């Protein structure tokens, strides 16, 4: 029997690992929102007595029976320093389906956020919050070299992870080409671009747009940049023009919404 190529073996291994993976969500807000999310496959709920009292309605509605734990010996494998507030929920990662189905333009001009190797879960969590607030349809990132769904990400997202699609794809460049086929314009953010986002936004009000942001420091990779239809910058008020990627995403999403409403 012919030996399988390494890339096939790696893909099968990643698929098996993903099927077996579980995530511990923690904190009152993250757990409450996950309990209310009918898309969530929930496995185990651990609460202190105080947290159980505070989450009473959400727990009852979910149909789960919590394990009541001693706050001094909280029996959940969380990273040291995690502020769990006496609440933790083991879940399966959310399944948001396929890119083509999620991104179909339909009516209106949808807005997507694409993240190129943004690995900090706190940044991604904050981006999910901004994406929800400013009406983005989804946040999309590569499966590898991006922040996975974790308790820290969920806590920073403050509930947005349960409502805002966070789709991880095998290859970001291939996803950009798929979006182009669907009629999207891909707009990359780069501090050295000649066009500003505020100039570009009014021109894009009737088009499906995918905003593409790179990791702090290295920015967009070469292929990602080459697949962008336009490159824009956020115009700073002064000489110091660097923004954290989550702040840049918030500013960009706000500028796009304002440009479309103008």
VMD Tcl script that draws the C-alpha trace (Angstrom):
set ca {
  {0.00 0.00 0.00}
  {1.34 3.40 -1.00}
  {2.33 5.66 1.87}
  {0.20 8.76 2.29}
  {1.89 12.12 1.64}
  {2.90 14.01 4.80}
  {0.41 16.82 4.14}
  {-2.45 14.28 4.02}
  {-1.29 12.66 7.27}
  {-1.01 16.08 8.93}
  {-4.47 17.10 7.76}
  {-6.05 13.88 9.04}
  {-4.27 14.25 12.38}
  {-5.46 17.86 12.74}
  {-9.02 16.79 11.92}
  {-8.96 14.07 14.58}
  {-7.49 16.44 17.15}
  {-10.15 19.06 16.39}
  {-12.93 16.48 16.79}
  {-11.61 15.49 20.22}
  {-10.82 19.00 21.45}
  {-12.72 20.65 24.24}
  {-12.44 24.16 25.65}
  {-12.89 25.38 29.22}
  {-14.73 28.69 29.25}
  {-14.53 30.65 32.48}
  {-15.92 33.79 34.07}
  {-19.53 34.68 34.77}
  {-20.23 36.51 31.48}
  {-18.58 33.92 29.23}
  {-20.28 31.00 30.98}
  {-23.70 32.68 31.05}
  {-23.60 33.43 27.34}
  {-22.39 29.93 26.47}
  {-25.19 28.40 28.53}
  {-27.68 30.46 26.51}
  {-26.15 29.50 23.15}
  {-28.12 26.63 21.59}
  {-25.26 26.04 19.12}
  {-22.93 25.06 21.96}
  {-22.22 21.42 22.76}
  {-21.82 21.66 26.54}
  {-20.12 18.91 28.53}
  {-19.42 19.86 32.13}
  {-20.38 22.81 34.33}
  {-18.42 23.61 37.50}
  {-19.61 26.39 39.81}
  {-19.00 27.63 43.29}
  {-22.10 28.14 45.43}
  {-21.88 31.90 44.91}
  {-21.56 31.57 41.13}
  {-24.45 29.07 41.04}
  {-26.65 31.63 42.79}
  {-25.65 34.36 40.34}
  {-26.16 32.14 37.28}
  {-29.32 30.47 38.53}
  {-31.65 31.41 35.66}
  {-29.10 30.61 32.95}
  {-28.29 27.23 34.52}
  {-31.96 26.29 34.84}
  {-32.70 27.28 31.25}
  {-29.73 25.26 29.96}
  {-30.90 22.04 31.61}
  {-27.41 21.33 32.95}
  {-26.69 20.10 36.46}
  {-23.64 21.90 37.83}
  {-20.94 20.43 40.02}
  {-20.68 22.63 43.10}
  {-17.02 23.19 43.94}
  {-15.04 24.58 46.85}
  {-13.64 27.96 45.72}
  {-10.34 27.12 47.43}
  {-9.97 23.90 45.38}
  {-11.53 24.74 42.04}
  {-11.23 21.42 40.09}
  {-10.80 22.79 36.58}
  {-7.58 22.77 34.48}
  {-7.22 26.52 33.98}
  {-4.02 28.50 33.56}
  {-2.72 30.02 36.80}
  {-4.07 33.51 37.24}
  {-7.26 32.89 35.25}
  {-10.01 34.96 36.86}
  {-12.76 32.34 36.75}
  {-15.14 34.01 39.25}
  {-16.21 30.55 40.38}
  {-17.65 29.54 37.01}
  {-16.25 27.20 34.35}
  {-17.90 25.33 31.48}
  {-16.32 22.62 29.33}
  {-17.55 22.84 25.74}
  {-16.79 21.76 22.20}
  {-15.54 24.54 19.88}
  {-18.28 26.19 17.85}
  {-18.87 25.08 14.28}
  {-19.75 28.04 12.06}
  {-19.97 26.00 8.87}
  {-18.29 26.68 5.55}
  {-16.84 29.95 4.29}
  {-18.97 30.11 1.14}
  {-22.19 29.63 3.08}
  {-21.23 32.13 5.78}
  {-20.00 34.80 3.35}
  {-22.72 34.67 0.66}
  {-23.49 38.36 0.03}
  {-27.28 38.12 -0.32}
  {-28.91 41.47 0.33}
  {-26.83 44.45 1.39}
  {-23.03 44.74 1.45}
  {-21.60 42.49 4.18}
  {-18.37 43.27 5.98}
  {-15.84 40.63 7.05}
  {-12.65 40.83 9.09}
  {-9.69 38.65 8.05}
  {-6.79 38.15 10.45}
  {-3.38 37.14 9.12}
  {-1.49 35.32 11.89}
  {-2.97 37.24 14.81}
  {-2.12 34.82 17.60}
  {-2.90 36.70 20.84}
  {-6.28 35.48 22.18}
  {-6.87 38.79 23.95}
  {-6.51 40.67 20.65}
  {-8.84 38.27 18.85}
  {-11.38 38.45 21.67}
  {-11.38 42.24 21.50}
  {-11.73 42.10 17.70}
  {-14.76 39.82 18.04}
  {-16.39 42.38 20.36}
  {-15.75 45.19 17.86}
  {-16.96 43.04 14.96}
  {-20.24 42.41 16.77}
  {-20.70 46.07 17.75}
  {-20.06 47.40 14.24}
  {-22.00 44.76 12.35}
  {-19.34 42.57 10.72}
  {-20.70 39.25 9.53}
  {-17.69 37.18 10.59}
  {-14.06 37.17 11.68}
  {-11.91 34.75 9.67}
  {-8.42 33.45 10.45}
  {-6.18 30.56 9.37}
  {-6.37 27.35 11.38}
  {-2.65 27.43 12.04}
  {-0.79 30.44 13.40}
  {-3.90 32.10 14.79}
  {-5.57 32.26 18.18}
  {-7.73 29.18 18.78}
  {-10.97 29.30 20.72}
  {-9.89 29.42 24.37}
  {-11.23 30.52 27.72}
  {-9.02 33.61 27.64}
  {-10.33 34.57 24.20}
  {-13.93 34.02 25.29}
  {-13.49 36.09 28.45}
  {-11.99 39.00 26.50}
  {-14.77 38.74 23.93}
  {-17.27 39.13 26.80}
  {-19.95 37.00 25.17}
  {-19.27 37.97 21.54}
  {-17.69 34.57 20.85}
  {-21.13 32.98 21.24}
  {-22.77 35.30 18.69}
  {-20.06 36.57 16.35}
  {-18.85 33.91 13.88}
  {-15.14 33.15 14.25}
  {-14.27 30.89 11.34}
  {-10.83 29.35 11.00}
  {-9.87 28.21 7.50}
  {-7.14 25.99 6.13}
  {-5.46 28.71 4.05}
  {-6.15 32.44 4.31}
  {-4.98 33.19 0.76}
  {-7.33 30.57 -0.68}
  {-10.14 32.06 1.43}
  {-9.40 35.50 -0.02}
  {-9.66 34.07 -3.54}
  {-13.00 32.45 -2.63}
  {-14.27 35.77 -1.31}
  {-13.20 37.49 -4.52}
  {-15.23 34.93 -6.48}
  {-18.21 35.85 -4.28}
  {-17.82 39.53 -5.18}
  {-15.88 40.79 -2.17}
  {-13.28 43.53 -2.33}
  {-10.32 42.70 -0.06}
  {-8.90 45.77 1.67}
  {-5.61 45.40 3.53}
  {-4.48 47.71 6.32}
  {-0.91 48.96 6.15}
  {0.61 52.01 7.81}
  {2.62 52.77 4.66}
  {-0.33 52.75 2.23}
  {-0.93 55.95 0.26}
  {-4.73 55.89 0.53}
  {-6.45 56.45 3.89}
  {-9.32 54.33 5.10}
  {-11.53 57.40 5.56}
  {-10.99 58.22 1.87}
  {-11.74 54.69 0.73}
  {-14.75 53.88 2.94}
  {-17.39 56.03 1.15}
  {-16.37 54.44 -2.17}
  {-16.99 50.96 -0.78}
  {-20.44 51.45 0.69}
  {-22.20 49.25 -1.89}
  {-19.60 46.48 -2.08}
  {-19.07 43.40 0.09}
  {-15.75 44.13 1.81}
  {-13.21 42.01 3.68}
  {-10.87 44.05 5.88}
  {-7.51 42.29 6.20}
  {-5.29 42.91 9.23}
  {-1.90 41.44 10.00}
  {-0.02 40.67 13.17}
  {1.68 43.52 14.97}
  {5.27 43.84 13.82}
  {5.42 41.66 10.69}
  {2.07 42.86 9.33}
  {0.57 41.14 6.30}
  {2.44 38.27 4.71}
  {3.57 38.63 1.10}
  {0.86 36.45 -0.45}
  {-1.85 38.02 1.69}
  {-0.74 41.48 0.61}
  {-0.62 40.45 -3.06}
  {-4.23 39.25 -2.88}
  {-5.55 42.52 -1.46}
  {-7.45 44.63 -4.01}
  {-6.63 47.85 -2.15}
  {-4.24 48.88 0.60}
  {-5.25 51.61 3.03}
  {-3.92 53.16 6.21}
  {-5.50 54.62 9.30}
  {-4.43 58.25 9.20}
  {-2.96 59.29 12.58}
  {-3.37 62.78 14.02}
  {0.31 63.04 14.91}
  {3.72 61.57 14.20}
  {3.17 58.46 16.31}
  {0.82 56.31 14.28}
  {1.05 52.76 15.63}
  {-2.06 50.96 16.92}
  {-2.57 47.61 18.58}
  {-4.22 45.27 16.04}
  {-7.45 45.08 18.04}
  {-7.63 48.87 18.24}
  {-6.89 49.13 14.52}
  {-9.73 46.70 13.82}
  {-12.14 48.76 15.91}
  {-11.16 51.99 14.16}
  {-11.38 50.36 10.72}
  {-14.80 48.86 11.41}
  {-16.10 52.18 12.70}
  {-14.74 54.02 9.67}
  {-16.37 51.54 7.31}
  {-19.73 51.90 9.04}
  {-19.52 55.69 9.04}
  {-18.50 55.71 5.38}
  {-21.46 53.55 4.47}
  {-23.88 55.67 6.49}
  {-22.60 58.96 5.05}
}
mol new
graphics top color blue
foreach p $ca { graphics top sphere $p radius 0.5 }
foreach p [lrange $ca 0 end-1] q [lrange $ca 1 end] { graphics top cylinder $p $q radius 0.2 }
display resetview
